[in-house]
Amino acid sequence: RHMASRAIGLPPSGALVSRCPSRGGHGGISGRGQTLRARACVYPTASDDSKRDRHHRRPVHVSPGSRRVTSWLPKPCSDLVTRSSSDASSVAPTTAPSLDPSKIAVRATTESAELRGAAAARALAFYTYPSDRSEFSIRSHRNMRIDAEWDAIGEKIRGEDVAFRDTRVECVVVALTLDEDGALPDGFAYDANTLDAACVVPKSETTPALLILGTLDVNQGAKLPAEELAGMHPGTDDPVPEGTDISQDGFGTNKGNYGNGESDFDAKIRAYEDSLGTRPVRYRRGYLSNVCVLAAARRLGIGHLLMEESLKVGKTWGIETMYVHVEAENVGAKRFYEKNGFEVCEQETEAYALSLSRPRRLLLSRTVGGGAGGE
């Protein structure tokens, strides 16, 4: 009987079936046509870290007369805890608060408390939750993501992240100085979806309390780790533009001699680049990542402040061309970067994006020293 079942492509008696009907076009095997009831299981397209932590749950059908799982059925993606890309949070609130410009400061930071505030802003911007998720569940998951983002920022800046061993990283924040009593400005309120208390940097003996409104990372390197689309200009043979500051070459985590997990092959590549007598490309290209602004602070020019400061950091480091990745469907984010001098220089095909199970991406660029179109 088992051999016969296998011969026609059916599971043998007593076997568990776990299949994704969204790919097969049908609901899977339902078990003798009986009425089914739902249980939860991990959704097959959830991110790897979510699978491990079991935060994405999907309904599984079980026969009433047994405890055997017989099929997997997906629900709409709106029921998922999902992580958006760094450019995906572009929807503005219907009514924007007003902020005192004199109380807003934008700067690169390495302060631990400010980095945690930046991590909280990213957790708020990058993760969305289903409408039926309890506030306790949302806050528990968000606290876990804040800790993870905080650790990640610090490791990149200190050069402890092996994936960023060829990349120098700086975190830029836009901070709003709060009143003496620490009260939030009009239009801001703590809730489960738009603002977390971790976004506030506590008052100290020397500094007032701050609210982190937005943040991004500036990455100096030949390519951005974990991104398939990489800039191609400037190349090794391209002349260095007149007036480029190269005094920072050899500083930071991409200086090439601290050996953080660097293989012999990578070391040889570095040595070859340095022996050419031209400026290595790892100093000439820059990438923006983790760009986000709190929902209540959008449409107030915070994004433009982040862009201006990131270009200042890039110019100080001697970066010649700045790049940023954007999802092709995110028209708002693409338009925002184009207003700030970026132009599309590379793009993925639909087939390639599907092979990676993620939305298609564009790569935009601009010269750091001036106008648009670094390519």
ABEGO torsion letter per residue (X at the ends): XAAAAAAAGBBBBGBBBBBBAAAAGBAEBAGGGBBBBBBBBBBAABBAAAAAAGABBBBBBBBAABABBABBBBBBAAABBBBBBAAABABBBABBBBBBAAABBBBBBABAAAAAAAAAAAAAAABBBBAABBAAAAAAAAAAAAAAAAAAAAAAAAGABAAAAABBBBBBBBBBBBBAAGBBBBGBBBBAAABBAAABBBBBAABBBBBBABBBBBBBEABBBGBABBBAOBBAABBBBBGBBAAABGBEAAAGAAGBGBBAAAAAAAAAAAAAGBBBAAAABBBBBGBBBBAAABGAGAAAAAAAAAAAAAAAAGBABBBBBBBAABAAAAAAAAAAGBBBABBBBAAAAAAAGBBBBBBBBBBAABBBGAX
